[in-house]
Amino acid sequence: MTQRVDLSTVMDRLSIDAVITGYAVAVDDGAWPDYRALFTADGRADYRTAGGIEGAAAEVAEWLSETMLLFPVRQHLIVNRRLDLQDLGGYPGDRARVQADYMNPMRLVSGPDGEEGSADRPTAPNFVSGGRYAFELLRTDDGWRIQGVTVHEKWRSLSDSLTAK
């Protein structure tokens, strides 16, 4: 490989990492236009293993925008990213796959006794889930975009012993 190809591969890896981070930030911040912009025009998302839906990114964004109202505080942590770039005989291609583990702590709007919470003062219980994402990405004229993401939830926990600070 030439130095130019090596640099291109590093730039692709950094760009893809920025897309994956942007995905977590968009969901956590409820920035649904940003979420949709991370996908290709035919991009899809599959949240069925986490109790959600599967469909076109715009449809899933609409579902998330309603569902996430239950959780005014969210903080995705996406770690252990394994990135495989398409290899075209020593040159980077236009496809990539990312496998990444996640942990997603969230706070519910109302507590077990029905007390109301808000983004400034969410209530217990805490809801935490973890699992693995499988991302498929394409290089587009606008940069790397998600063609598909599948959530593989492995566990979840609901704890009412913690209180809001």
GROMACS elastic network, one bead per residue, 0.5 to 0.9 nm:
[ bonds ]
;  ai    aj funct       b0    kb
    1     4     6  0.81085   500
    1     5     6  0.61503   500
    1     6     6  0.66730   500
    1    90     6  0.63051   500
    1    91     6  0.76493   500
    2     5     6  0.52716   500
    2     6     6  0.63069   500
    2     7     6  0.86911   500
    3     6     6  0.50165   500
    3     7     6  0.61544   500
    3     8     6  0.85783   500
    4     7     6  0.51622   500
    4     8     6  0.61890   500
    4     9     6  0.87007   500
    5     9     6  0.61725   500
    5    10     6  0.86585   500
    5    90     6  0.82889   500
    5    91     6  0.64876   500
    5    92     6  0.75567   500
    6     9     6  0.51348   500
    6    10     6  0.63061   500
    6    11     6  0.86696   500
    6    91     6  0.87512   500
    7    10     6  0.50896   500
    7    11     6  0.61517   500
    7    12     6  0.85833   500
    8    11     6  0.50594   500
    8    12     6  0.61284   500
    8    13     6  0.86339   500
    8    91     6  0.89831   500
    8    92     6  0.77125   500
    9    12     6  0.50219   500
    9    13     6  0.61873   500
    9    14     6  0.86621   500
    9    85     6  0.83158   500
    9    91     6  0.82718   500
    9    92     6  0.63472   500
   10    13     6  0.50926   500
   10    14     6  0.62493   500
   10    15     6  0.85978   500
   11    14     6  0.51252   500
   11    15     6  0.60758   500
   11    16     6  0.85584   500
   12    15     6  0.50485   500
   12    16     6  0.60553   500
   12    17     6  0.84703   500
   12    85     6  0.84940   500
   12    92     6  0.84586   500
   12   144     6  0.80675   500
   13    16     6  0.51821   500
   13    17     6  0.60947   500
   13    18     6  0.86204   500
   13    83     6  0.76872   500
   13    85     6  0.81941   500
   14    17     6  0.50585   500
   14    18     6  0.62304   500
   14    19     6  0.88076   500
   15    18     6  0.50777   500
   15    19     6  0.64630   500
   15    20     6  0.89196   500
   15   143     6  0.78312   500
   15   144     6  0.68134   500
   16    19     6  0.50640   500
   16    20     6  0.64022   500
   16    21     6  0.86752   500
   16    83     6  0.86185   500
   16    96     6  0.83728   500
   16    98     6  0.86731   500
   16   137     6  0.79749   500
   16   143     6  0.89315   500
   16   144     6  0.62387   500
   16   145     6  0.80596   500
   17    20     6  0.51625   500
   17    21     6  0.61684   500
   17    22     6  0.84196   500
   17    81     6  0.85666   500
   17    83     6  0.88644   500
   18    21     6  0.50875   500
   18    22     6  0.58791   500
   18    23     6  0.85133   500
   19    23     6  0.61521   500
   19    24     6  0.88796   500
   19    38     6  0.66988   500
   19   144     6  0.72257   500
   19   145     6  0.70679   500
   19   146     6  0.78328   500
   20    23     6  0.50711   500
   20    24     6  0.66589   500
   20    25     6  0.88576   500
   20    38     6  0.88276   500
   20    78     6  0.81235   500
   20    98     6  0.86868   500
   20   135     6  0.84260   500
   20   146     6  0.86432   500
   21    24     6  0.52756   500
   21    25     6  0.62739   500
   21    26     6  0.85934   500
   21    78     6  0.75946   500
   22    25     6  0.50715   500
   22    26     6  0.59343   500
   22    27     6  0.85744   500
   22    34     6  0.80387   500
   22    35     6  0.77854   500
   22    38     6  0.76728   500
   23    26     6  0.52434   500
   23    27     6  0.63501   500
   23    28     6  0.86363   500
   23    34     6  0.81794   500
   23    35     6  0.61480   500
   23    38     6  0.70396   500
   24    27     6  0.53431   500
   24    28     6  0.60955   500
   24    29     6  0.85199   500
   24    35     6  0.88386   500
   24    75     6  0.78763   500
   24    76     6  0.55966   500
   24    77     6  0.74728   500
   24    78     6  0.73846   500
   25    28     6  0.50609   500
   25    29     6  0.58743   500
   25    30     6  0.81819   500
   25    31     6  0.79503   500
   25    35     6  0.86999   500
   25    75     6  0.80419   500
   25    76     6  0.74893   500
   26    29     6  0.52519   500
   26    30     6  0.57235   500
   26    32     6  0.64938   500
   26    33     6  0.84000   500
   26    34     6  0.59764   500
   26    35     6  0.53494   500
   27    30     6  0.51122   500
   27    31     6  0.64690   500
   27    32     6  0.72375   500
   27    34     6  0.89262   500
   27    35     6  0.69187   500
   27    61     6  0.89220   500
   27    64     6  0.80471   500
   27    65     6  0.87332   500
   27    68     6  0.84781   500
   27    74     6  0.80269   500
   27    75     6  0.85969   500
   27    76     6  0.79884   500
   28    31     6  0.78170   500
   28    68     6  0.88396   500
   28    72     6  0.89347   500
   28    73     6  0.74456   500
   28    75     6  0.55768   500
   28    76     6  0.65345   500
   29    32     6  0.84902   500
   29    73     6  0.85158   500
   29    74     6  0.76514   500
   29    75     6  0.86518   500
   30    33     6  0.88801   500
   30    34     6  0.88295   500
   30    35     6  0.84285   500
   30    64     6  0.84027   500
   30    65     6  0.67111   500
   30    68     6  0.76652   500
   30    69     6  0.88788   500
   31    34     6  0.53762   500
   31    35     6  0.62837   500
   31    36     6  0.89244   500
   31    65     6  0.86786   500
   32    36     6  0.61728   500
   32    37     6  0.85168   500
   32    58     6  0.87312   500
   32    61     6  0.59912   500
   32    62     6  0.77628   500
   32    64     6  0.82904   500
   32    65     6  0.68962   500
   33    36     6  0.51847   500
   33    37     6  0.61878   500
   33    38     6  0.88855   500
   33    58     6  0.89245   500
   33    61     6  0.83332   500
   34    37     6  0.50440   500
   34    38     6  0.65329   500
   35    38     6  0.54705   500
   35    39     6  0.74267   500
   35    57     6  0.82430   500
   35    58     6  0.86788   500
   35    61     6  0.70504   500
   36    39     6  0.56932   500
   36    40     6  0.84899   500
   36    41     6  0.89855   500
   36    43     6  0.87984   500
   36    57     6  0.61345   500
   36    58     6  0.59707   500
   36    61     6  0.67833   500
   37    40     6  0.76901   500
   37    41     6  0.88274   500
   37   145     6  0.81156   500
   38    43     6  0.88832   500
   38   144     6  0.81860   500
   38   145     6  0.53511   500
   38   146     6  0.59850   500
   38   147     6  0.89137   500
   39    42     6  0.76260   500
   39    43     6  0.51530   500
   39    44     6  0.77095   500
   39    57     6  0.68416   500
   39   137     6  0.84468   500
   39   144     6  0.87210   500
   39   147     6  0.58464   500
   39   148     6  0.77106   500
   40    44     6  0.84475   500
   40    57     6  0.86260   500
   40   137     6  0.84505   500
   40   138     6  0.76560   500
   40   140     6  0.79061   500
   40   144     6  0.87055   500
   40   145     6  0.54961   500
   40   146     6  0.58702   500
   40   147     6  0.53632   500
   40   148     6  0.85142   500
   41    56     6  0.89138   500
   41    57     6  0.84699   500
   41   147     6  0.81318   500
   42    56     6  0.68928   500
   42    57     6  0.77921   500
   42   147     6  0.68073   500
   42   148     6  0.87219   500
   43    55     6  0.85988   500
   43    56     6  0.59921   500
   43    57     6  0.55730   500
   43    58     6  0.85448   500
   43   145     6  0.84684   500
   43   146     6  0.63442   500
   43   148     6  0.54372   500
   43   149     6  0.83808   500
   44    54     6  0.73173   500
   44    55     6  0.54327   500
   44    58     6  0.83331   500
   44    59     6  0.88568   500
   44    60     6  0.79797   500
   44   146     6  0.81579   500
   44   147     6  0.62757   500
   44   149     6  0.66022   500
   44   150     6  0.85753   500
   45    53     6  0.80796   500
   45    54     6  0.56381   500
   45    55     6  0.57512   500
   45    56     6  0.64202   500
   45    57     6  0.57185   500
   45    60     6  0.66260   500
   45    61     6  0.89731   500
   45   147     6  0.84531   500
   45   148     6  0.55694   500
   45   150     6  0.59140   500
   45   151     6  0.81270   500
   46    49     6  0.80134   500
   46    52     6  0.76265   500
   46    53     6  0.60985   500
   46    55     6  0.65277   500
   46    56     6  0.89044   500
   46    60     6  0.82083   500
   46   148     6  0.79247   500
   46   149     6  0.62212   500
   46   151     6  0.61422   500
   46   152     6  0.89561   500
   47    50     6  0.54759   500
   47    51     6  0.66237   500
   47    53     6  0.52294   500
   47    54     6  0.58477   500
   47    55     6  0.89690   500
   47    60     6  0.85717   500
   47   149     6  0.84871   500
   47   150     6  0.63459   500
   47   151     6  0.52827   500
   47   152     6  0.77999   500
   47   153     6  0.85434   500
   48    51     6  0.50642   500
   48    53     6  0.50386   500
   48    54     6  0.62062   500
   48   150     6  0.84361   500
   48   151     6  0.74608   500
   48   152     6  0.83773   500
   48   153     6  0.89109   500
   49    52     6  0.70125   500
   49    53     6  0.87093   500
   49   150     6  0.87382   500
   49   151     6  0.65559   500
   49   152     6  0.57810   500
   49   153     6  0.56590   500
   49   154     6  0.84777   500
   50    53     6  0.86216   500
   50   129     6  0.86218   500
   50   151     6  0.70643   500
   50   152     6  0.72533   500
   50   153     6  0.54755   500
   50   154     6  0.86671   500
   50   156     6  0.89909   500
   52    60     6  0.88080   500
   52    63     6  0.84343   500
   52    64     6  0.86987   500
   53    60     6  0.69175   500
   53    63     6  0.79210   500
   54    57     6  0.87305   500
   54    59     6  0.86334   500
   54    60     6  0.69107   500
   54   150     6  0.86419   500
   55    58     6  0.81729   500
   55    59     6  0.62347   500
   55    60     6  0.60200   500
   56    59     6  0.52705   500
   56    60     6  0.62042   500
   56    61     6  0.85477   500
   57    60     6  0.50632   500
   57    61     6  0.59354   500
   57    62     6  0.85908   500
   57   148     6  0.84690   500
   58    61     6  0.50320   500
   58    62     6  0.63242   500
   58    63     6  0.87663   500
   59    62     6  0.52100   500
   59    63     6  0.64108   500
   59    64     6  0.87128   500
   60    64     6  0.60255   500
   60    65     6  0.84809   500
   61    65     6  0.60195   500
   61    66     6  0.87333   500
   62    65     6  0.51028   500
   62    66     6  0.65870   500
   62    67     6  0.87365   500
   63    66     6  0.53934   500
   63    67     6  0.60897   500
   63    68     6  0.84554   500
   64    68     6  0.56145   500
   64    69     6  0.83970   500
   65    68     6  0.56273   500
   65    69     6  0.67765   500
   66    69     6  0.56114   500
   66    70     6  0.80293   500
   67    70     6  0.60779   500
   67    71     6  0.79245   500
   68    71     6  0.51573   500
   68    72     6  0.70273   500
   68    73     6  0.89727   500
   68    74     6  0.86027   500
   69    72     6  0.60051   500
   69   108     6  0.87784   500
   69   109     6  0.77401   500
   70   107     6  0.81754   500
   70   108     6  0.56251   500
   70   109     6  0.53262   500
   70   110     6  0.80900   500
   71    74     6  0.65788   500
   71   106     6  0.60042   500
   71   107     6  0.52509   500
   71   109     6  0.57131   500
   71   119     6  0.84245   500
   71   122     6  0.84180   500
   71   127     6  0.88150   500
   72   106     6  0.77164   500
   72   107     6  0.64474   500
   72   108     6  0.67328   500
   72   109     6  0.62763   500
   72   117     6  0.85798   500
   72   118     6  0.65637   500
   72   120     6  0.85130   500
   72   122     6  0.69669   500
   73   105     6  0.83493   500
   73   106     6  0.55131   500
   73   107     6  0.52939   500
   73   108     6  0.76420   500
   73   109     6  0.86472   500
   73   118     6  0.87821   500
   73   119     6  0.61945   500
   73   120     6  0.87758   500
   73   122     6  0.72564   500
   74   104     6  0.70468   500
   74   105     6  0.60988   500
   74   107     6  0.67688   500
   75   103     6  0.83719   500
   75   104     6  0.58344   500
   75   105     6  0.58186   500
   75   106     6  0.65724   500
   76   102     6  0.68218   500
   76   103     6  0.60771   500
   76   105     6  0.69005   500
   76   106     6  0.86383   500
   77   101     6  0.82625   500
   77   102     6  0.54480   500
   77   103     6  0.52478   500
   77   104     6  0.61686   500
   77   105     6  0.84960   500
   78    81     6  0.75399   500
   78   100     6  0.63347   500
   78   101     6  0.57409   500
   78   103     6  0.67277   500
   78   104     6  0.85171   500
   78   132     6  0.87626   500
   78   133     6  0.86391   500
   79   100     6  0.58272   500
   79   101     6  0.52894   500
   79   102     6  0.60664   500
   79   103     6  0.83782   500
   80    99     6  0.79173   500
   80   100     6  0.54072   500
   80   101     6  0.57761   500
   80   102     6  0.83961   500
   81    98     6  0.64613   500
   81    99     6  0.57204   500
   81   101     6  0.69478   500
   82    97     6  0.80763   500
   82    98     6  0.54668   500
   82    99     6  0.51081   500
   82   100     6  0.62105   500
   83    96     6  0.70625   500
   83    97     6  0.58170   500
   83    99     6  0.66349   500
   83   100     6  0.85303   500
   84    87     6  0.86957   500
   84    95     6  0.87058   500
   84    96     6  0.56085   500
   84    97     6  0.52277   500
   84    98     6  0.63771   500
   84    99     6  0.86697   500
   85    92     6  0.65621   500
   85    93     6  0.68557   500
   85    94     6  0.79683   500
   85    95     6  0.62764   500
   85    97     6  0.65860   500
   85    98     6  0.86750   500
   86    91     6  0.83537   500
   86    92     6  0.58794   500
   86    94     6  0.66302   500
   86    95     6  0.53422   500
   86    96     6  0.57117   500
   86    97     6  0.82547   500
   87    90     6  0.58820   500
   87    91     6  0.56906   500
   87    92     6  0.50458   500
   87    93     6  0.56108   500
   87    94     6  0.89191   500
   87    95     6  0.88299   500
   88    92     6  0.59453   500
   88    93     6  0.57653   500
   89    92     6  0.82459   500
   92    95     6  0.84899   500
   93    96     6  0.79863   500
   93   139     6  0.82826   500
   94   137     6  0.82639   500
   94   138     6  0.56384   500
   94   140     6  0.79469   500
   94   144     6  0.85067   500
   95   136     6  0.74428   500
   95   137     6  0.57168   500
   95   139     6  0.63106   500
   95   144     6  0.87416   500
   96   135     6  0.81760   500
   96   136     6  0.59381   500
   96   137     6  0.50975   500
   96   138     6  0.64916   500
   96   139     6  0.83499   500
   97   134     6  0.72439   500
   97   135     6  0.56128   500
   97   137     6  0.61717   500
   98   133     6  0.78006   500
   98   134     6  0.58914   500
   98   136     6  0.65456   500
   98   137     6  0.79952   500
   99   132     6  0.68885   500
   99   133     6  0.56985   500
   99   135     6  0.63544   500
   99   136     6  0.89416   500
  100   131     6  0.85403   500
  100   132     6  0.55173   500
  100   133     6  0.52162   500
  100   134     6  0.67219   500
  100   135     6  0.81926   500
  101   130     6  0.74622   500
  101   131     6  0.56600   500
  101   133     6  0.61233   500
  101   134     6  0.89475   500
  102   129     6  0.81548   500
  102   130     6  0.53973   500
  102   131     6  0.54343   500
  102   132     6  0.57445   500
  102   133     6  0.71312   500
  102   153     6  0.88813   500
  103   128     6  0.71394   500
  103   129     6  0.58033   500
  103   131     6  0.67371   500
  103   132     6  0.87009   500
  104   127     6  0.82077   500
  104   128     6  0.55001   500
  104   129     6  0.52655   500
  104   130     6  0.61238   500
  104   131     6  0.89158   500
  105   126     6  0.71088   500
  105   127     6  0.58977   500
  105   129     6  0.65544   500
  105   130     6  0.86484   500
  106   126     6  0.59712   500
  106   127     6  0.52002   500
  106   128     6  0.60386   500
  106   129     6  0.85946   500
  107   110     6  0.87538   500
  107   119     6  0.89761   500
  107   122     6  0.61738   500
  107   123     6  0.66104   500
  107   124     6  0.65097   500
  107   125     6  0.66743   500
  107   127     6  0.61086   500
  107   128     6  0.85835   500
  107   164     6  0.86426   500
  108   111     6  0.69526   500
  108   117     6  0.77706   500
  108   118     6  0.89055   500
  108   122     6  0.66218   500
  108   123     6  0.62646   500
  108   124     6  0.66051   500
  108   125     6  0.64375   500
  108   126     6  0.65237   500
  108   127     6  0.71658   500
  109   115     6  0.86195   500
  109   116     6  0.63935   500
  109   118     6  0.60814   500
  109   119     6  0.79233   500
  109   121     6  0.88764   500
  109   122     6  0.58165   500
  109   123     6  0.62450   500
  109   124     6  0.83244   500
  110   113     6  0.79005   500
  110   114     6  0.55424   500
  110   115     6  0.54229   500
  110   117     6  0.52837   500
  110   118     6  0.82709   500
  110   122     6  0.73863   500
  110   123     6  0.58453   500
  110   124     6  0.74524   500
  110   125     6  0.82068   500
  111   114     6  0.52064   500
  111   115     6  0.53441   500
  111   116     6  0.68145   500
  111   117     6  0.74760   500
  111   122     6  0.84585   500
  111   123     6  0.53015   500
  111   124     6  0.53129   500
  111   125     6  0.59702   500
  111   160     6  0.80557   500
  112   115     6  0.73635   500
  112   123     6  0.87828   500
  112   124     6  0.75088   500
  112   125     6  0.69853   500
  112   160     6  0.74375   500
  115   123     6  0.76632   500
  116   121     6  0.89330   500
  116   122     6  0.79371   500
  116   123     6  0.73223   500
  117   120     6  0.79100   500
  117   121     6  0.55383   500
  117   123     6  0.52891   500
  117   124     6  0.88439   500
  118   123     6  0.77775   500
  119   122     6  0.56385   500
  121   164     6  0.67346   500
  121   165     6  0.74747   500
  122   163     6  0.88740   500
  122   164     6  0.60699   500
  122   165     6  0.83929   500
  123   126     6  0.79477   500
  123   162     6  0.88173   500
  123   163     6  0.65328   500
  123   164     6  0.53269   500
  123   165     6  0.87793   500
  124   127     6  0.86170   500
  124   159     6  0.76317   500
  124   160     6  0.55414   500
  124   161     6  0.74246   500
  124   162     6  0.59132   500
  124   163     6  0.51562   500
  124   164     6  0.60357   500
  125   158     6  0.65325   500
  125   159     6  0.52504   500
  125   161     6  0.69281   500
  125   162     6  0.65019   500
  125   163     6  0.73185   500
  125   164     6  0.87050   500
  126   157     6  0.80224   500
  126   158     6  0.57634   500
  126   159     6  0.52822   500
  126   160     6  0.63482   500
  126   161     6  0.83917   500
  126   162     6  0.69754   500
  126   163     6  0.84439   500
  127   156     6  0.73230   500
  127   157     6  0.58225   500
  127   159     6  0.65927   500
  127   160     6  0.88256   500
  128   155     6  0.84254   500
  128   156     6  0.55425   500
  128   157     6  0.51959   500
  128   158     6  0.65134   500
  128   159     6  0.84053   500
  129   153     6  0.71280   500
  129   154     6  0.76912   500
  129   155     6  0.56226   500
  129   157     6  0.62462   500
  129   158     6  0.87802   500
  130   152     6  0.85672   500
  130   153     6  0.58631   500
  130   154     6  0.58424   500
  130   155     6  0.54275   500
  130   156     6  0.63268   500
  131   151     6  0.73388   500
  131   152     6  0.55349   500
  131   155     6  0.65990   500
  131   156     6  0.88733   500
  132   150     6  0.84040   500
  132   151     6  0.61580   500
  132   152     6  0.50999   500
  132   153     6  0.64041   500
  132   154     6  0.74450   500
  133   149     6  0.67267   500
  133   150     6  0.57334   500
  133   152     6  0.60650   500
  133   153     6  0.83460   500
  134   148     6  0.80208   500
  134   149     6  0.55474   500
  134   150     6  0.51897   500
  134   151     6  0.66407   500
  134   152     6  0.78255   500
  135   146     6  0.67733   500
  135   147     6  0.76715   500
  135   148     6  0.57835   500
  135   150     6  0.66249   500
  135   151     6  0.88811   500
  136   145     6  0.85883   500
  136   146     6  0.59087   500
  136   147     6  0.54944   500
  136   148     6  0.51047   500
  136   149     6  0.63409   500
  136   150     6  0.88939   500
  137   144     6  0.64377   500
  137   145     6  0.54357   500
  137   147     6  0.51509   500
  137   148     6  0.69657   500
  137   149     6  0.87475   500
  138   143     6  0.82368   500
  138   144     6  0.55689   500
  138   145     6  0.54979   500
  138   146     6  0.64247   500
  138   147     6  0.62917   500
  139   142     6  0.78420   500
  139   143     6  0.55320   500
  139   145     6  0.63889   500
  139   146     6  0.89468   500
  140   144     6  0.58131   500
  140   145     6  0.67955   500
  141   144     6  0.82978   500
  142   145     6  0.79838   500
  146   149     6  0.70463   500
  153   156     6  0.78313   500
  159   162     6  0.67494   500
  160   163     6  0.75878   500
